Amino acid sequence: MKQVADNEKATTTLQTVERALAFLEAVAQARRPPRLKEVAQALSINVTTSYHLLNTLQLAGYVTRDSDGTLRIGSRAAILYQGLVRNFALGRELMPVIAELSASTGETTYIAALNHEKVIIQALVEGDQAVRVTGLYVGFSGSEHIRASGKAILAQLPDDERNAVLGQCVPGASAGELDGFISELNKVRELGWALDDGSFQEGVCCIAAPFYRSGGSVAGSVAVSVPAARFAAARESITDAVLRSAERASQIAGHAPGQLEALLP
């Protein structure tokens, strides 16, 4: 019988913890405050188990239950969010850039950066229009080869780094498919900005542009997401605004932290 090396053995996990985390995520991601039975159905677990999970999370302060039976994320979850945001110093430094970009366009804007082969949203400002793009959040990642914020960064990476990210995005892609992705990224590099015209999320368009460190390597991307219904009329002005914001982000990313105050309004 073939011997299995220690590093090849399956990682041991606790099903109870996995279910508790899934319960917490289901409440957080629901479009409206859900009821316990709705969460149980979404996770395909029985109601009794769901009650135990709710009681545990409620006592710990991570979930609250309103008088009408609906569930919401509790205040203790803010500790996890704060811990996440602390890791994204670049996002904090560039918050004034995307705040100004959102104010000028009225749309949802964000900063993304590459971290361990994932392009992660590090700071975000939601638009102020009645119909706007929602569902994005600090820490969001995935589909880097489709999202404009991902393509804007991947297009500027050395070939080996770019291919490593593509490998984790589309692990089963054929050589022909990878060539197609690379060809598109080469076009993005020539343009200086990237477009997602609804490939990632139907009804949502996005434009993103890269910004750089002092040494010239890509530091991240500045992006604007717009409902498709009003994208065509605003495309040119939004592209110009994104490029200007990316230039400003490059100035900030290329200076020592002590010099930021001189650059910010």
Residue pairs with C-beta under 8 A, 6 or more apart in sequence:
19 43
19 45
19 49
19 53
20 53
20 56
20 57
22 43
23 39
23 43
23 50
23 53
23 54
23 57
23 63
24 57
24 62
24 63
24 73
24 77
26 34
26 39
26 42
26 43
27 33
27 34
27 39
27 63
27 71
27 72
27 73
28 73
28 77
30 38
30 39
32 70
33 66
33 70
33 71
33 72
34 42
34 70
34 71
35 69
35 70
35 71
36 47
36 50
36 51
36 54
36 65
36 69
36 71
37 47
37 50
39 50
39 71
40 46
40 47
40 49
40 50
43 50
45 53
54 63
54 65
54 71
57 63
57 74
58 64
58 65
58 74
60 74
60 76
61 74
61 75
61 76
62 73
62 74
62 76
62 77
63 71
63 72
63 73
63 74
64 71
64 72
64 73
64 74
65 71
65 72
66 72
81 138
84 138
84 139
85 91
85 92
85 138
88 113
88 120
88 122
88 123
88 138
90 111
90 113
90 122
90 219
90 220
90 253
91 111
91 113
91 121
91 122
91 123
91 138
92 123
93 252
93 253
93 257
93 260
94 111
94 122
94 123
94 220
94 222
94 249
94 252
94 253
95 111
95 123
95 125
96 264
96 265
97 111
97 222
97 245
97 248
97 249
97 252
98 109
98 110
98 111
98 123
98 124
98 125
98 222
98 245
99 109
99 125
100 245
100 265
101 109
101 125
101 222
101 224
101 241
101 242
101 245
102 108
102 109
102 125
102 126
102 127
102 128
102 224
103 128
104 241
105 127
105 224
105 226
105 234
105 237
105 238
105 241
106 127
106 128
106 129
106 132
107 127
107 129
107 132
107 133
107 224
107 225
107 226
107 238
108 124
108 125
108 126
108 127
108 132
108 133
108 134
108 136
108 224
108 225
108 226
109 124
109 125
109 127
109 222
109 223
109 224
109 225
109 245
110 121
110 122
110 123
110 124
110 125
110 136
110 149
110 222
110 223
110 225
111 121
111 122
111 123
111 124
111 220
111 221
111 222
111 223
111 249
112 119
112 120
112 121
112 122
112 149
112 150
112 153
112 208
112 220
112 221
112 223
113 119
113 120
113 122
113 153
113 219
113 220
113 221
114 120
114 153
114 157
114 165
114 218
114 220
117 164
117 165
117 168
118 141
118 142
118 144
118 165
118 168
119 141
119 144
119 147
119 149
119 150
119 153
119 154
119 165
119 221
120 139
120 140
120 141
121 136
121 137
121 138
121 139
121 140
121 141
121 149
122 138
122 220
123 138
124 136
124 137
124 138
126 132
126 133
126 134
127 133
131 227
131 229
132 227
133 204
133 225
133 226
133 227
135 201
136 225
142 169
143 150
143 169
143 200
144 150
144 151
144 153
144 154
144 165
144 166
144 169
145 151
145 154
145 165
145 166
145 169
145 170
145 181
146 196
146 199
146 200
147 196
147 200
147 206
147 208
148 194
148 195
148 196
148 200
148 206
148 207
148 208
148 221
148 223
149 194
149 206
149 208
149 221
149 223
150 165
150 169
150 221
151 184
151 185
151 188
151 194
151 196
151 208
152 188
152 193
152 194
152 208
152 209
152 210
152 221
152 223
153 210
153 218
153 220
153 221
154 162
154 165
154 166
154 185
154 188
155 162
155 185
155 186
155 188
155 189
155 194
155 210
156 189
156 210
156 212
156 217
156 218
157 165
157 218
162 182
162 185
163 178
166 173
166 178
166 181
166 182
170 177
170 178
170 181
173 181
188 194
192 209
192 210
192 243
193 207
193 208
193 209
193 210
193 239
193 242
193 243
193 246
194 207
194 208
194 209
194 221
195 205
195 206
195 207
196 204
196 205
196 206
196 207
196 208
197 205
197 228
197 231
198 204
198 205
198 228
200 206
203 227
203 228
203 229
204 225
204 226
204 227
204 228
205 225
205 226
205 227
205 228
205 231
205 235
206 223
206 224
206 225
206 226
207 223
207 224
207 226
207 235
207 238
207 239
207 242
208 221
208 222
208 223
208 224
208 242
209 221
209 222
209 223
209 242
209 243
209 245
209 246
210 218
210 219
210 220
210 221
210 246
211 218
211 219
211 220
211 221
211 222
211 246
211 247
211 249
211 250
211 253
212 218
212 219
212 250
212 253
212 254
213 219
213 253
213 254
214 253
214 254
214 255
219 249
219 250
219 253
220 249
220 253
221 246
222 242
222 245
222 246
222 249
223 242
224 238
224 241
224 242
226 234
226 238
231 238
248 263
251 263
252 260
252 263
252 264
255 263
